[in-house]
Structures are given as C-alpha cells and as structure tokens.
Amino acid sequence: MLKLLDKIRAAILEWVQQHSIELALLEVKPSGIGSNIHIILVARRGFENWSEIDRDESLYQHLRSKLGDADMANISLTITMPEEEYEKYARVEVS
C-alpha cells in the first residue's frame, strides 16, 4: 500500500508542477475501508482560473495516464480546492 501511495503522490506532484500550482496541502492516505485511497489537494495558488470540474478532470486524466486502471480503482475520493475554500471546509468540519 505504501508503494502505491508514493506512486500516486509522485504523479500528483508532477501534475502540480506541470500546471504551476503552489500547494498548501497534499494528503494521499488510506480511507480506512479496504484498499481505498483518499486524495485532498489544496492550492495556495494556481486554481484561480479553473473550475472545479476542469481541475478534477485534468488531475483524473493525468493520474489515469500514470497509474493505469488497476491502481485508479483504489482511489475512492479526490478533492481539489483553493486554500480559501479549504479554510471554510476545515472550519465546518471542526464545528
């Protein structure tokens, strides 16, 4: 599982670099249910001109090209958001 997590993390970091995204947070971790993996990517800068659908689709296509279908099947959640949105999300989660 650790090898797969590292492989996913490396593919995401490559995508981040290709799109000049400045990361605020990157979590690639087991969901706790089976072999499912959750990804949370928060950008300090770089998502200003992208809709959520466009950035999610771009990341999905990149991961699929790097990982293949077998490893992609393990990714059960992918969240991409700008830092401002994450701050609101984090406040709601804590409340």
TIPAFI-421841 format. One record per residue: x, y, z of N, C-alpha, C in turn; residue number from 0. Coordinates in pm, 1 decimal. Atoms other than C-alpha are relative to their C-alpha. Layout:
<pts>
+----------+----------+----------+----------+----------+----------+----------+----------+----------+-----+
!      nc1 !      nc2 !      nc3 !     cac1 !     cac2 !     cac3 !      cc1 !      cc2 !      cc3 !  nr !
+----------+----------+----------+----------+----------+----------+----------+----------+----------+-----+
!        X !        Y !        Z !        X !        Y !        Z !        X !        Y !        Z ! NUM !
...
+----------+----------+----------+----------+----------+----------+----------+----------+----------+-----+
</pts>
This chain:
<pts>
+----------+----------+----------+----------+----------+----------+----------+----------+----------+-----+
!      nc1 !      nc2 !      nc3 !     cac1 !     cac2 !     cac3 !      cc1 !      cc2 !      cc3 !  nr !
+----------+----------+----------+----------+----------+----------+----------+----------+----------+-----+
!     82.8 !   -120.3 !      0.0 !      0.0 !      0.0 !      0.0 !     86.6 !    125.8 !      0.0 !   0 !
!    -86.6 !   -117.9 !     -4.8 !    282.7 !    243.5 !     81.3 !     59.9 !     31.2 !   -136.6 !   1 !
!    -56.4 !    -19.3 !    133.6 !    433.4 !    190.4 !   -263.4 !   -101.8 !     68.6 !    -91.9 !   2 !
!    105.5 !    -61.2 !     80.6 !    100.8 !    278.6 !   -427.8 !    -22.4 !    145.2 !     42.5 !   3 !
!     17.9 !   -136.8 !    -48.3 !     58.7 !    587.0 !   -207.5 !    112.2 !     89.7 !    -52.4 !   4 !
!   -113.6 !    -77.1 !     50.9 !    407.7 !    703.6 !   -307.2 !    -11.3 !     23.8 !   -150.0 !   5 !
!     17.7 !    -10.6 !    145.0 !    332.2 !    637.5 !   -675.1 !   -105.6 !    106.6 !    -33.5 !   6 !
!    106.5 !    -98.7 !     20.2 !      9.9 !    842.6 !   -654.3 !     50.2 !    139.3 !     34.2 !   7 !
!    -54.0 !   -129.6 !    -43.8 !    181.5 !   1123.4 !   -462.4 !     96.3 !     56.0 !   -105.8 !   8 !
!    -95.5 !    -44.5 !    102.4 !    461.7 !   1140.1 !   -725.0 !    -72.5 !     47.5 !   -125.5 !   9 !
!     77.4 !    -39.7 !    118.8 !    208.9 !   1155.2 !  -1010.9 !    -70.2 !    133.8 !     23.2 !  10 !
!     66.6 !   -127.0 !    -31.4 !     18.1 !   1435.2 !   -835.9 !    101.1 !    114.1 !      0.0 !  11 !
!   -102.0 !   -105.1 !     -4.1 !    337.2 !   1633.0 !   -772.1 !     47.7 !     36.4 !   -140.4 !  12 !
!    -34.4 !    -27.6 !    139.5 !    423.7 !   1600.8 !  -1140.5 !   -107.3 !     88.7 !    -64.0 !  13 !
!    111.8 !    -79.0 !     53.5 !     77.5 !   1735.1 !  -1235.3 !      3.1 !    142.1 !     56.0 !  14 !
!     -8.2 !   -131.1 !    -66.3 !    115.1 !   2020.0 !   -983.7 !    108.8 !     84.9 !    -65.8 !  15 !
!   -111.4 !    -71.7 !     61.8 !    449.7 !   2116.3 !  -1134.8 !    -34.1 !     41.2 !   -142.8 !  16 !
!     36.7 !    -29.7 !    139.4 !    317.1 !   2099.5 !  -1492.9 !    -94.2 !    119.4 !     -9.4 !  17 !
!    100.7 !   -105.8 !      3.7 !     38.6 !   2343.4 !  -1404.1 !     35.4 !    119.4 !     88.1 !  18 !
!    -49.3 !   -111.5 !    -82.5 !    247.2 !   2579.0 !  -1185.2 !    -91.3 !     27.8 !    118.8 !  19 !
!     86.8 !    -11.0 !   -116.8 !     30.9 !   2512.1 !   -881.6 !     87.6 !      4.2 !    124.2 !  20 !
!    -70.3 !     -7.7 !   -127.3 !    159.6 !   2618.0 !   -540.8 !    -85.9 !    -70.4 !    105.3 !  21 !
!     75.6 !     80.1 !    -96.7 !     48.9 !   2357.7 !   -288.2 !     -5.4 !     63.5 !    137.8 !  22 !
!     15.6 !    -32.3 !   -141.5 !    -87.0 !   2443.2 !     53.7 !     -8.6 !   -129.7 !     79.4 !  23 !
!     18.4 !    128.4 !    -67.6 !   -172.2 !   2081.1 !    138.6 !    -16.8 !   -109.7 !   -104.7 !  24 !
!     22.0 !    119.4 !     81.3 !   -147.5 !   1738.6 !    -21.4 !     -7.9 !   -118.5 !     94.1 !  25 !
!     18.4 !    122.1 !    -78.4 !   -289.6 !   1432.6 !    151.4 !    -33.9 !   -112.9 !    -95.8 !  26 !
!     27.3 !    122.9 !     73.4 !   -274.8 !   1089.0 !     -8.0 !      5.3 !   -108.4 !    106.5 !  27 !
!      2.1 !     91.6 !   -114.5 !   -390.5 !    839.7 !    251.3 !   -108.9 !   -105.3 !    -16.3 !  28 !
!    104.2 !    103.7 !      0.9 !   -584.0 !    518.7 !    303.4 !   -128.3 !     54.3 !     63.6 !  29 !
!    128.0 !    -46.7 !    -53.0 !   -953.7 !    576.6 !    367.1 !    -38.1 !    -70.8 !    129.0 !  30 !
!     35.7 !     80.3 !   -115.9 !   -966.9 !    309.1 !    634.3 !   -100.3 !   -109.0 !    -34.6 !  31 !
!     95.0 !    101.1 !     47.0 !  -1209.3 !     99.4 !    429.4 !     64.0 !    -74.1 !   -117.2 !  32 !
!    -63.0 !     79.4 !    105.0 !  -1047.6 !   -177.6 !    228.3 !    129.2 !     63.1 !    -47.2 !  33 !
!   -121.6 !    -58.6 !     55.7 !   -775.9 !    -57.3 !     -5.2 !    -27.0 !    136.0 !    -64.7 !  34 !
!     36.2 !   -129.9 !     56.1 !   -949.3 !    272.7 !    -87.2 !     95.3 !    109.5 !     46.1 !  35 !
!    -91.6 !   -110.6 !    -25.5 !   -737.8 !    586.9 !   -106.3 !    -73.8 !    131.2 !    -21.3 !  36 !
!     55.6 !   -134.4 !     10.9 !   -842.9 !    947.2 !    -48.6 !    111.4 !     98.3 !    -31.6 !  37 !
!    -94.1 !   -104.8 !     38.2 !   -667.6 !   1244.2 !   -206.5 !    -64.6 !    134.8 !     28.8 !  38 !
!     42.1 !   -138.2 !    -20.8 !   -702.0 !   1601.8 !    -84.5 !    115.0 !     88.7 !    -45.6 !  39 !
!    -99.8 !    -89.9 !     54.7 !   -515.1 !   1867.6 !   -280.2 !    -51.5 !    141.9 !     15.9 !  40 !
!     38.1 !   -138.9 !    -24.2 !   -531.4 !   2229.2 !   -165.5 !    109.0 !     89.0 !    -58.7 !  41 !
!    -94.5 !    -88.9 !     66.6 !   -367.8 !   2501.5 !   -375.0 !     -0.7 !    138.2 !     62.2 !  42 !
!    -14.6 !   -138.2 !    -44.8 !   -235.2 !   2824.8 !   -235.3 !    -19.9 !     92.4 !   -120.6 !  43 !
!     15.9 !    -72.4 !    126.0 !   -213.6 !   2947.7 !   -596.4 !     -4.3 !    -99.7 !   -113.8 !  44 !
!      0.9 !     82.7 !    119.2 !   -291.3 !   2801.5 !   -935.3 !   -137.7 !    -47.4 !    -43.3 !  45 !
!    135.4 !     43.0 !     35.7 !   -664.5 !   2723.5 !   -927.0 !    -91.7 !    118.8 !    -31.4 !  46 !
!     82.8 !   -119.9 !     14.9 !   -784.8 !   3082.5 !   -976.4 !    -86.1 !     -0.9 !   -125.4 !  47 !
!     72.1 !     -4.9 !    127.9 !   -890.8 !   3034.5 !  -1338.6 !    -55.4 !   -134.4 !    -43.8 !  48 !
!     50.5 !    133.7 !     31.5 !  -1002.6 !   2670.7 !  -1321.4 !   -128.8 !    -26.3 !     75.6 !  49 !
!    119.6 !     45.8 !    -70.9 !  -1349.1 !   2546.1 !  -1245.5 !     35.0 !   -130.6 !     70.2 !  50 !
!    -22.8 !    124.0 !    -73.5 !  -1368.8 !   2256.0 !  -1002.2 !     -4.8 !   -120.7 !    -94.2 !  51 !
!     14.3 !    111.1 !     94.1 !  -1482.8 !   2023.6 !  -1280.4 !    123.4 !    -12.9 !    -89.1 !  52 !
!   -116.2 !      3.5 !     88.9 !  -1192.6 !   2119.9 !  -1508.6 !    125.7 !    -48.3 !     71.2 !  53 !
!   -121.2 !     44.2 !    -70.5 !   -920.9 !   2077.0 !  -1246.0 !    -11.0 !   -146.0 !     43.4 !  54 !
!     18.5 !    140.2 !    -36.9 !  -1069.6 !   1747.1 !  -1122.3 !     19.1 !    -91.7 !   -120.9 !  55 !
!    -13.6 !     80.7 !    122.0 !  -1090.9 !   1614.8 !  -1479.7 !    146.1 !     -5.4 !    -45.3 !  56 !
!   -140.3 !     -4.1 !     39.0 !   -735.5 !   1725.5 !  -1556.0 !     83.9 !    -91.7 !     89.5 !  57 !
!    -73.7 !     86.2 !    -92.8 !   -599.3 !   1555.7 !  -1243.2 !    -35.2 !   -146.9 !    -23.8 !  58 !
!     43.9 !    136.8 !     25.3 !   -805.7 !   1242.9 !  -1310.0 !     68.6 !    -58.1 !   -124.2 !  59 !
!    -60.9 !     47.6 !    124.3 !   -675.7 !   1213.4 !  -1667.5 !    150.4 !    -20.8 !     16.9 !  60 !
!   -143.8 !     14.5 !    -24.3 !   -317.3 !   1267.0 !  -1552.7 !     27.7 !   -125.8 !     82.3 !  61 !
!    -20.5 !    118.8 !    -83.9 !   -344.7 !   1004.7 !  -1279.8 !    -25.4 !   -127.4 !    -79.3 !  62 !
!     32.1 !    118.9 !     80.5 !   -505.0 !    760.2 !  -1519.0 !    112.9 !    -33.1 !    -97.0 !  63 !
!   -110.6 !     24.2 !     94.4 !   -220.9 !    804.7 !  -1768.4 !    124.2 !    -51.1 !     72.2 !  64 !
!   -117.9 !     41.2 !    -75.9 !     38.7 !    750.0 !  -1494.8 !    -19.6 !   -131.2 !     75.1 !  65 !
!     23.4 !    113.2 !    -89.0 !   -126.8 !    479.0 !  -1285.8 !    -61.5 !   -121.4 !    -68.0 !  66 !
!     71.9 !    111.7 !     59.9 !   -348.2 !    268.6 !  -1507.5 !   -125.7 !    -33.6 !     78.6 !  67 !
!    132.2 !     30.0 !    -55.6 !   -690.1 !    123.8 !  -1434.3 !      4.2 !    -73.5 !    134.0 !  68 !
!     -4.2 !     79.1 !   -124.3 !   -590.4 !   -121.2 !  -1159.6 !     26.3 !     88.8 !    121.6 !  69 !
!    -29.5 !    -89.5 !   -112.7 !   -436.9 !    146.5 !   -936.0 !   -106.4 !    108.1 !     15.1 !  70 !
!    105.5 !   -102.4 !     -6.0 !   -705.8 !    403.2 !  -1027.1 !   -122.1 !    -52.2 !     75.2 !  71 !
!    116.1 !     58.4 !    -67.2 !   -969.4 !    163.9 !   -891.6 !      7.4 !     18.1 !    150.8 !  72 !
!    -16.2 !    -18.1 !   -144.5 !   -826.9 !    220.5 !   -542.5 !    -30.8 !    142.0 !     46.5 !  73 !
!     25.4 !   -139.7 !    -38.1 !   -888.0 !    597.6 !   -549.2 !   -150.0 !     20.6 !      8.5 !  74 !
!    144.4 !    -12.8 !    -20.0 !  -1231.4 !    648.2 !   -398.5 !    -44.2 !    144.8 !     21.8 !  75 !
!     35.5 !   -140.5 !    -23.0 !  -1216.0 !   1024.0 !   -327.2 !    115.1 !     88.2 !    -43.0 !  76 !
!    -97.9 !   -100.9 !     39.2 !  -1033.9 !   1313.1 !   -490.3 !    -65.6 !    136.1 !     17.8 !  77 !
!     49.9 !   -134.7 !    -23.1 !  -1087.3 !   1666.3 !   -367.1 !    110.7 !     97.6 !    -36.2 !  78 !
!    -92.5 !   -108.6 !     32.7 !   -915.4 !   1966.8 !   -523.9 !    -69.8 !    130.6 !     33.4 !  79 !
!     62.0 !   -127.2 !    -35.5 !   -975.7 !   2313.3 !   -386.9 !    105.7 !    105.8 !     27.3 !  80 !
!    -90.5 !   -108.3 !    -38.2 !   -817.6 !   2654.0 !   -339.7 !      5.4 !     12.2 !    152.7 !  81 !
!    -21.7 !    -11.8 !   -143.7 !   -686.1 !   2740.0 !      4.9 !   -117.1 !     68.2 !     72.0 !  82 !
!    111.3 !    -71.3 !    -64.0 !   -972.0 !   2981.6 !     79.5 !   -119.1 !    -93.2 !     23.7 !  83 !
!    109.9 !     96.0 !    -12.0 !  -1227.6 !   2708.5 !     18.5 !     29.8 !   -102.8 !    109.7 !  84 !
!    -39.6 !     98.1 !   -101.4 !  -1033.9 !   2464.5 !    236.3 !    -15.4 !     57.5 !    140.6 !  85 !
!     14.3 !    -63.8 !   -131.6 !  -1031.1 !   2712.9 !    524.8 !   -145.7 !     -4.0 !     45.9 !  86 !
!    143.0 !      9.5 !    -33.3 !  -1414.3 !   2722.4 !    512.9 !    -37.3 !   -144.1 !     32.5 !  87 !
!     25.4 !    143.3 !    -19.3 !  -1427.5 !   2341.6 !    483.8 !     53.7 !    -45.5 !    134.5 !  88 !
!    -62.5 !     40.6 !   -125.8 !  -1190.9 !   2297.2 !    780.3 !    -77.6 !     55.0 !    118.7 !  89 !
!     78.3 !    -60.0 !   -109.5 !  -1397.2 !   2533.9 !    998.5 !   -129.4 !    -74.9 !     20.4 !  90 !
!    125.5 !     74.2 !    -10.6 !  -1718.6 !   2344.8 !    922.6 !     25.1 !   -137.5 !     60.5 !  91 !
!    -32.0 !    133.1 !    -49.1 !  -1552.5 !   2008.9 !    991.9 !     27.9 !      1.6 !    149.9 !  92 !
!    -36.2 !    -10.3 !   -141.6 !  -1424.7 !   2126.7 !   1334.3 !   -123.3 !     30.8 !     84.2 !  93 !
!    118.8 !    -44.7 !    -77.7 !  -1758.2 !   2279.5 !   1443.0 !    -86.3 !   -113.7 !     46.0 !  94 !
+----------+----------+----------+----------+----------+----------+----------+----------+----------+-----+
</pts>
